[in-house]
Amino acid sequence: MRVGFVLIEVAPHHEQKVYEALRKVKEIEELHGLFGEWDMLCKIVADDLEAVSEIVVRRIRSQEGVIRTDTLIGAPM
């Protein structure tokens, strides 16, 4: 399993719509609203790095109102 943390910037007035859409993505285990440079933080758990990438590109970045993302991949310690 791979874990990814995605910081998401959302256009003004699209926050609720994006939040509701992302809550429906089963691989997103946590979704938090933020104050500051980024608007949301989500935790993705998927089978492998390719699956994490697919979720970010096809399910998060494709949402209307998403301006940009930054993905951090968890490393085993």
N, C-alpha and C positions, 0 to 999 in steps of 0.2 A: 504494500500500500504506500502511496505517496500523499503527502500533505502539502497543500499550497495555500498561501495567504495572499489575498488580492486586495490591494488598495484601489478604490474606485472614486473617480471624480465624476460628478453628475451635474448636468446643466441646471440652472435655477428653475424651480417649479416642476422638476421631473423626479424629485427624490422619492416621493411616495409611490409613484408608478413603477419606478425601477425596483424599489424595495419589495413591493408586492410580487413582481415578476420573478425576482431572484429567490424569494422564499419558496417558490414552487420547484426549484432545481434540487433534485434529491441528493446530489453530491455535495451541495453546500450545507455543511453541518452547523455553521454559525454565521450569522449576519448581524452586523452592528452598525448603527449610525454613528458618525463621528463629527466633532467640531474641529475645525482647522483646515489645513490645506486639502485634505481628503474628506470625502463625504460618507464613505462606507468602507468597512473591512469585512471580508468574508473568509471563512476557512473551508477549503475544498478537500475532501478525501476521495481519492480515486485509485484505480488499480496500478497505474504507472504514470510516468511523466507525460507521455503522449496523451493520456486521458485527461490529465489536468489541463494541458495546453488546449485541447479540444473544448473543454468547458469554458475556459477563459475566452477563447476566440468566438465560439459559436453561440454560447449561452449568455455571456456577460457583455462582451464588447458589442454584440449585435443589438443590444437593447437600445431603443430610442432614448436619447438623453444621456447616455454614457459618453463622456468626453475622452477620458483616458483611464488606463489601468497601469498598475505596477505589481508584478507577481513575484513573490518570494517563495522559493521551494524549500521545504523543511529537510534538514539533513539529520540522519541518525547520529546520536551522541553516545 
